[in-house]
Amino acid sequence: MKYFRIVILAVLFIIITSSTTHKYFVSITKIEYVSDSSDLQIITQIFIDDIEDVLQERYGADISLGTTKETKKDAAFLKEYILQKLKIKINGIPVELNYLGREYDVDMVKSYIEVSGIKEINSIEVENKILFDLFSEQQNIIHFKSKDSRRSLILEKDNPKGVLNFN
């Protein structure tokens, strides 16, 4: 009888631990317009394990972010990837993103980006394709904040662009 219980518990354990768990794939990009300095300040937050998977798939290298194994090349791949996948237009005109750096917060990487010389925003178009090349269920949440407005967008693989108008 004792042997039977052990077998049943072992089978239940295998069934429970092998069941598929649903994982959410999400990034958050905060864009703040600071009119006093005419700057857009952008922070993109991505789960480290997800971005490592994408970078390894894309660059065929063993990427390690946020650890003592991280190399300058790993950081360069991260920068290159983000600047390729994130595009912004202000008033219909593409702007140049200035990648300032990154930092790690538990299981997230925060990338800091800036756009200078923005005098006025009538509209902002954001295209964010981060992680879409590996995770079809990925959602990229965009939060925009200015002195006068707070708005958000949810971008998905089938709809990677969104426009916010302020007129």
Secondary structure, 3 states (H helix, E strand, C coil): CHHHHHHHHHHHHHHHHHCCCCCCCEEEEEEEEECCCCEEEEEEEEEHHHHHHHHHHHHCCCCCCCCCCCCHHHHHHHHHHHHHHEEEEECCEECCCEEEEEEEECCEEEEEEEEECCCCCCEEEEEECCCCCCCCCCEEEEEEECCCCEEEEEEECCECEEEEECC
